[in-house]
Amino acid sequence: MEMNSISDNFEQFFSDFIQIKQFFYENYNKSESPVKIYTHLDADGLSSGAILGKALYRENIPFQITVIKQLEREEIKKIVAQSEKFNNFIIFSDFGSGQYSVLKELLKNPFIILDHHLPQGIANKDEIDALEEIYLETKQWQINPYFYGFDGSSEISGSGVCYYFTKCINKNNKDLSAIALIGANGDVQNKGLNKSFTGVNAKILEDAKESNLIQVVDDINFSPIRPLNEALAYSSDINLPGLSGDVNKSLKFLKKLGILMEKPDGTIKTLLDLNQSEKQKITSAIIEYASLKLNIEPYEILNNLIVNRYLLINEEMGSELHDINEFSHLLNACGRSNNASIGIAIAMGDREKAYRQAQENLAAYKKSLSEALLWVKKEDIIQELDSIQYFYGEDIIPETIIGTVCSMLIYDESKIIKKSKPLFGYAKRKDERVYKISARAHESIVEKGVNLSEAIREALQLSNLNALGGGHPPAAGTTVPIDKIDLFISNCNKVIKQQLEEN
């Protein structure tokens, strides 16, 4: 498909869902087993699974959801054995495109792929002819935004693709649009001006607003539910030397503005407790601090300081579910702490036992991330080659959070890593002699030609490894045998160096 405007290709995108829906019903009706949904463990994957589960439940179609870390070759073999035994119709959500030819070769039962990652064999979105070839070969059972000229790393996530499938099944599933945006937020796709959604995500947002599910407000770019001094000190987007990382100095700074910081119970107010006038005072004070003390232009700090906040109208104000950003953190914590079923239950509407358990998961998850970051900084474990930097998580960082730690380090302001080089982190998989690899690149070097999805696939080939790998240009992953890690890292360095030289 040609890379045109959204409206040009959206019609084709939606009409292909009609074909996929027909393929689904024709083949599901021949099966006597529940539909089997396989999805990823991050916030987008859990949102995808929840959207599909909710839609099938409404149609009285029995289903089972299985959450897995990665769709690797060994995992695919297990799925094949299961499908031969039970004859399930299978849906792959938030992965599958990166493995589509392997799935096509090994799976004898019908399946569909609803994904947003670059398809297997495709290095980047500009390979239009190759994408068209895959589209024509697989359009009966695979939907991927890249086939229609949409960028799967920024314009629509896996849960967005699943949302349109369910909307095609029944237009009343329009109320699942909010869950799709939670998934997109989890994949950091609110990359437009002031953290707005763009592309197909903007269309999904319109559905959510029309359904009176989401309210979009301008707000200060802090966590709305953390104590205000902590929210200022630990904002990942606003770096204010002298305040960032220091909750006590941040509290003094805020108190000087004449804002009453304590609530009647003695706890510190959150952003949600402030009125518009108080928020304006804080905004003006931060702009003044940044421009006078740090010599930052006011418009630069304002672009980071004021953002779109997406509030779920039907959720309790101040809860972790009110703001889609906090909601996506909660789902991510569930998925990465082996409690994915709890996250899916919450996304499908459970607000009792599952929600209480998820809050505990979130607290533990944040603690493990905090400890991992402190350890990386303290132990000085980042190693450097010509074109990449890398580290081993040892027995401190498990594979479930190695990717998240890499993402946090890439955007961390402590300067322990260089934003000019991609970061590769690896962690040993429990009870297996393999490392899980996660790679992240700052957008500034992606713009210069770094493509991690392509780099990992090329490095696997150069290392004579048969593993499946890929993702997006700024974020990708794979698995590598323990005895091949040095060779693989060396080849990643070689490929990245070549990418930068060619652009």
C-alpha positions in Angstrom: 0.0 0.0 0.0 1.3 3.5 -0.7 2.2 5.8 2.1 -0.6 8.3 1.9 -2.6 10.4 4.4 -4.7 8.6 7.0 -8.0 9.1 5.3 -6.7 7.6 2.0 -5.7 4.3 3.5 -8.0 4.1 6.5 -10.9 2.9 4.3 -8.8 0.0 3.1 -7.6 -0.7 6.6 -11.2 -0.9 7.9 -12.5 -2.9 4.9 -9.8 -5.5 5.5 -11.1 -6.0 9.0 -14.4 -7.1 7.5 -12.5 -9.8 5.6 -10.6 -10.8 8.7 -13.9 -11.0 10.7 -15.4 -13.3 8.0 -12.3 -15.5 8.1 -12.6 -15.6 11.9 -16.3 -16.6 12.0 -16.0 -19.1 9.1 -13.1 -21.0 10.8 -14.3 -20.5 14.5 -17.6 -22.1 13.6 -15.9 -25.2 12.4 -14.1 -25.6 15.7 -15.6 -27.0 18.9 -13.0 -25.5 21.2 -12.7 -22.0 22.8 -10.8 -19.3 20.8 -7.2 -19.2 22.1 -5.8 -15.7 22.4 -2.0 -15.3 22.8 -0.8 -11.9 23.8 2.2 -10.0 25.1 2.8 -9.3 28.8 3.3 -5.5 28.6 0.5 -2.9 29.1 -0.3 -2.9 25.3 -0.4 -6.7 25.2 -2.7 -6.9 28.3 -5.0 -4.2 26.9 -5.1 -6.1 23.6 -6.1 -9.3 25.4 -8.7 -7.5 27.5 -10.3 -5.9 24.4 -10.5 -9.3 22.6 -11.8 -11.1 25.7 -14.5 -8.5 26.4 -15.7 -8.5 22.8 -15.8 -12.3 22.6 -17.6 -12.5 25.9 -20.3 -10.2 24.6 -20.8 -12.5 21.6 -21.0 -15.5 23.9 -17.9 -17.0 22.2 -15.8 -19.0 24.7 -12.1 -18.0 24.9 -8.9 -18.5 26.8 -6.2 -15.9 27.1 -2.5 -16.9 27.5 0.1 -14.2 28.1 3.7 -14.9 27.1 7.0 -13.0 27.3 8.0 -13.3 23.7 6.8 -15.3 20.7 10.0 -17.2 20.2 10.5 -20.4 18.2 10.3 -22.7 21.2 7.1 -21.0 22.3 5.6 -21.4 18.8 6.3 -25.1 18.9 4.4 -25.4 22.2 1.5 -23.5 20.6 1.5 -25.8 17.6 1.4 -28.9 19.8 -1.6 -27.3 21.8 -3.5 -26.4 18.6 -3.1 -29.9 17.2 -4.4 -31.4 20.4 -7.4 -29.1 20.9 -8.1 -27.7 17.4 -8.5 -24.1 18.7 -8.9 -21.1 16.5 -5.9 -18.8 17.5 -5.6 -15.0 17.7 -2.1 -13.5 18.1 -2.3 -10.0 19.5 0.5 -7.5 20.0 2.9 -9.9 18.4 2.9 -12.4 15.5 3.9 -10.2 12.5 7.6 -10.5 13.4 7.1 -14.3 13.3 4.4 -14.5 10.6 6.3 -16.8 8.1 7.2 -19.3 10.9 3.6 -19.3 12.2 2.4 -19.9 8.6 4.8 -22.7 8.1 4.2 -24.5 11.4 0.6 -23.9 12.3 -1.9 -26.2 10.5 -5.0 -24.7 12.2 -6.3 -21.3 11.1 -5.2 -18.2 13.0 -5.2 -14.4 12.7 -2.5 -11.9 13.6 -3.5 -8.5 15.0 -0.1 -6.7 15.5 1.7 -3.4 15.0 5.4 -4.5 14.9 7.4 -4.6 11.7 6.7 -7.9 9.8 9.3 -10.6 9.6 12.0 -9.8 7.1 11.1 -6.0 7.0 13.9 -3.7 8.2 11.9 -0.4 8.1 8.6 1.1 7.0 10.1 2.5 3.7 10.3 -1.0 2.2 6.9 -0.4 0.5 7.2 -3.0 -2.2 8.2 -5.8 0.3 5.4 -4.7 2.6 2.9 -4.8 -0.2 4.1 -8.4 -1.1 3.5 -9.6 2.5 0.2 -7.7 2.6 -1.1 -9.5 -0.5 0.2 -12.9 0.8 -1.3 -12.6 4.3 -4.2 -10.1 4.2 -6.8 -12.9 4.7 -5.4 -13.5 8.2 -3.0 -10.7 9.2 -3.6 -7.0 9.9 -0.7 -4.7 10.4 -0.7 -0.9 10.2 2.5 -0.8 8.2 0.6 -2.3 5.3 -1.5 0.9 5.1 1.3 3.4 5.6 0.7 3.9 9.3 3.6 3.8 11.7 3.2 1.0 14.2 5.6 2.6 16.6 3.7 5.9 17.0 0.3 6.0 15.2 -1.4 2.8 16.5 -0.5 0.1 18.9 -1.5 -3.6 19.2 -4.5 -2.8 21.3 -5.6 -0.2 18.7 -5.5 -3.0 16.0 -7.5 -5.3 18.3 -10.0 -2.5 19.0 -10.8 -2.1 15.3 -11.2 -5.8 14.9 -13.7 -5.8 17.8 -15.5 -2.7 16.5 -15.9 -4.5 13.2 -17.5 -7.5 15.1 -20.0 -5.2 16.8 -20.1 -1.4 16.6 -21.1 -1.3 20.3 -17.6 -2.3 21.1 -16.8 1.4 20.5 -16.7 1.6 24.4 -13.4 -0.4 24.2 -11.7 2.6 22.7 -10.4 3.8 26.1 -8.6 0.5 26.7 -6.9 0.8 23.3 -5.6 4.2 24.4 -4.3 2.8 27.7 -2.3 0.3 25.6 -1.0 3.0 23.2 0.0 5.0 26.2 1.8 2.0 27.6 3.8 1.8 24.4 4.6 5.6 24.7 2.7 6.5 21.5 1.4 9.9 22.8 4.4 11.5 21.1 2.7 14.5 19.5 2.9 18.0 20.7 2.3 18.2 24.5 1.9 14.4 24.6 -0.9 14.2 22.2 -2.0 11.1 20.2 -1.5 11.3 16.5 -2.4 9.1 13.4 -5.0 6.4 14.0 -4.7 6.8 17.7 -6.3 10.3 17.3 -9.2 8.6 15.6 -9.5 6.1 18.5 -9.5 9.1 20.9 -12.4 10.6 19.0 -14.4 7.4 19.5 -13.5 7.5 23.2 -14.6 11.1 23.5 -17.8 10.5 21.6 -18.6 7.6 24.0 -18.0 10.0 26.9 -15.2 7.8 28.2 -12.3 10.2 28.2 -11.7 13.8 29.1 -8.6 15.6 27.8 -7.3 18.3 30.0 -4.2 20.5 29.9 -2.2 19.8 33.0 1.3 20.0 34.6 3.5 17.1 33.5 3.7 15.4 36.9 2.2 12.2 38.3 -1.3 13.3 39.4 -1.4 10.9 42.4 2.1 11.2 44.0 2.8 13.7 46.7 3.5 17.0 44.8 7.1 17.3 46.0 7.8 13.7 44.9 6.0 14.3 41.6 8.3 17.3 40.9 11.5 15.7 42.1 11.0 12.5 40.1 9.4 13.8 36.9 11.0 11.9 34.0 10.3 14.7 31.5 11.3 17.8 33.5 14.9 18.1 34.7 15.5 21.0 37.1 19.0 20.7 38.6 18.7 21.6 42.3 15.2 20.2 42.5 15.1 17.0 40.5 15.8 14.0 42.6 15.5 15.9 45.9 12.1 15.7 47.6 13.0 18.1 50.4 14.2 20.9 48.2 11.2 20.4 46.0 8.9 20.7 49.0 10.7 24.0 50.1 10.4 25.3 46.5 6.6 24.6 46.5 6.0 26.0 50.0 7.7 29.3 49.0 4.9 29.8 46.5 2.4 30.3 49.3 0.5 27.1 48.5 -0.8 25.2 51.5 1.0 21.8 50.9 -0.5 19.7 53.6 -3.9 18.1 53.6 -5.9 18.0 56.9 -4.6 14.5 57.6 -1.0 15.7 57.4 -0.1 14.1 54.1 1.3 16.2 51.1 -1.2 17.2 48.5 -1.1 15.7 45.0 -1.7 17.5 41.7 -5.3 16.4 41.9 -5.8 18.4 45.1 -4.8 21.7 43.5 -7.1 24.3 41.9 -6.3 26.0 38.6 -4.9 29.1 40.3 -2.4 27.0 42.4 -1.4 25.0 39.2 -0.8 28.4 37.5 1.5 29.5 40.3 3.6 26.3 40.1 3.8 26.6 36.3 5.0 30.2 36.4 7.5 29.4 39.2 9.0 26.5 37.3 9.3 28.6 34.1 11.0 31.4 36.0 13.4 28.9 37.8 14.3 27.3 34.4 14.8 30.5 32.5 16.6 32.5 35.2 18.7 29.8 37.0 19.2 27.4 34.1 19.1 29.7 31.1 16.4 27.6 29.4 14.1 29.4 27.0 10.5 29.6 28.5 8.9 27.9 25.4 11.3 24.9 25.8 10.3 24.2 29.4 6.6 25.0 28.6 6.5 22.3 25.8 7.6 19.7 28.4 5.7 21.2 31.4 2.1 21.4 30.0 0.7 18.2 28.6 -2.5 16.6 27.5 -3.8 14.5 30.4 -6.3 11.8 29.5 -8.7 11.1 32.3 -11.2 8.2 32.3 -14.5 9.8 33.2 -16.0 6.6 34.8 -13.1 5.9 37.1 -12.7 7.2 40.6 -10.8 10.5 40.7 -7.3 10.0 42.3 -7.2 6.3 41.8 -4.5 4.6 39.6 -7.2 4.0 37.0 -8.4 7.7 36.6 -5.4 8.8 34.4 -4.6 6.5 31.5 -0.9 6.9 32.1 -1.2 5.6 35.7 -3.6 2.8 34.4 -1.0 1.7 31.9 1.7 1.6 34.6 -0.6 -0.6 36.7 -1.1 -3.1 33.8 2.6 -3.1 33.0 3.4 -3.9 36.7 0.9 -6.8 36.6 2.4 -8.3 33.4 6.0 -8.0 34.5 5.4 -9.4 38.0 3.8 -12.7 36.7 0.3 -11.4 37.5 -0.9 -10.8 33.9 -4.4 -12.3 34.6 -5.0 -9.7 37.3 -4.2 -6.9 34.8 -6.5 -8.3 32.1 -9.3 -8.7 34.7 -8.9 -5.0 35.6 -8.8 -3.9 32.0 -12.0 -6.0 31.4 -13.7 -4.2 34.4 -12.9 -5.9 37.7 -12.7 -3.3 40.4 -12.7 -5.5 43.5 -10.2 -8.1 44.5 -8.1 -7.9 41.3 -7.7 -4.1 41.6 -6.5 -4.4 45.2 -4.0 -7.1 44.2 -2.8 -4.9 41.3 -2.1 -2.0 43.6 0.2 -4.3 45.7 1.9 -5.5 42.4 2.5 -1.9 41.4 4.1 -1.0 44.7 6.4 -4.0 44.4 7.1 -3.4 40.7 8.1 0.3 41.4 10.4 -0.9 44.2 12.1 -3.4 42.0 12.7 -0.8 39.2 14.0 1.7 41.7 16.4 -0.9 43.2 17.5 -1.9 39.7 18.3 1.7 38.7 20.2 2.4 41.9 22.2 -0.7 41.4 23.1 0.1 37.8 24.2 3.6 38.9 26.1 2.5 41.9 28.0 -0.4 40.4 29.0 1.4 37.2 28.3 -1.6 35.1 27.6 0.1 31.7 30.2 -1.0 29.2 31.0 0.7 26.0 32.0 -0.2 22.4 32.5 2.1 19.4 28.8 2.4 18.6 26.8 0.8 21.4 26.7 0.5 25.2 25.6 -2.6 27.1 25.2 -4.1 30.6 24.4 -7.4 32.2 21.6 -7.5 34.8 23.3 -10.3 36.8 21.1 -11.6 39.6 19.6 -8.2 40.3 17.5 -7.5 37.2 15.2 -10.2 35.9 14.3 -10.6 32.3 10.8 -9.3 32.9 12.0 -5.8 33.7 15.3 -5.6 31.7 13.6 -3.7 28.9 11.9 -1.3 31.2 15.2 -0.6 32.9 16.8 0.1 29.5 14.0 2.5 28.6 14.4 4.4 31.9 18.2 4.6 31.5 17.8 6.0 28.0 15.7 8.9 29.3 17.4 9.2 32.7 19.1 12.6 33.3 21.9 11.3 35.4 24.2 10.9 32.4 25.4 7.4 33.3 24.7 6.4 29.7 25.2 8.2 26.4 22.1 9.1 24.4 24.3 9.0 21.3 24.6 5.2 21.5 21.9 2.5 21.7 21.8 0.6 25.0 21.6 -3.2 25.1 20.6 -4.9 28.4 20.6 -8.6 29.0 19.3 -10.8 31.8 19.5 -14.6 32.3 16.3 -16.5 31.8 15.4 -18.6 34.8 16.2 -22.3 34.4 17.5 -21.8 30.8 20.9 -21.2 29.4 19.8 -18.1 27.4 19.9 -14.4 27.9 16.9 -12.1 27.2 18.2 -9.1 25.2 16.4 -5.7 25.3 17.7 -2.8 23.2 16.6 0.9 23.4 17.7 3.9 21.4 17.0 7.6 22.1 14.9 9.2 19.4 17.8 11.6 18.5 19.8 8.7 17.1 16.8 6.9 15.5 16.4 10.0 13.4 20.1 9.6 12.4 19.4 6.1 11.0 19.6 3.7 14.0 17.1 0.9 13.6 17.3 -1.6 16.5 14.7 -4.0 14.9 16.9 -4.4 11.8 20.2 -4.4 13.9 19.1 -7.3 16.1 17.9 -9.4 13.1 21.2 -8.7 11.2 23.3 -9.4 14.3 21.5 -12.8 14.8 22.3 -13.7 11.2 25.9 -12.7 11.5 26.1 -14.8 14.7 24.5 -17.8 13.0 21.7 -17.8 15.5 18.2 -19.0 14.6 16.3 -17.0 17.2 13.5 -14.7 16.2 14.0 -11.1 17.0 12.8 -7.6 16.2 10.4 -4.9 17.3 10.6 -1.2 16.4 13.5 1.1 15.4 13.8 2.5 18.9 13.0 -0.7 20.8 13.7 -4.3 20.0 14.6 -7.6 21.6 15.6 -11.3 21.2 17.1 -14.2 23.1 20.7 -15.4 22.7 22.5 -18.5 24.1 24.8 -17.7 27.0 27.9 -18.8 25.2 27.1 -16.6 22.2 26.5 -13.3 24.0 30.0 -11.7 23.3 29.7 -12.6 19.6 26.2 -11.2 19.4 27.0 -7.9 21.2 30.1 -7.5 19.0 27.9 -8.0 15.9 25.3 -5.5 17.2 28.1 -3.0 17.5 29.2 -3.7 13.9 25.7 -3.3 12.5 24.9 -0.1 14.4 28.2 1.4 13.3 27.3 0.6 9.7 23.8 2.1 10.1 25.2 5.4 11.3 27.9 5.5 8.6 25.3 4.9 5.8 23.0 7.7 7.0 
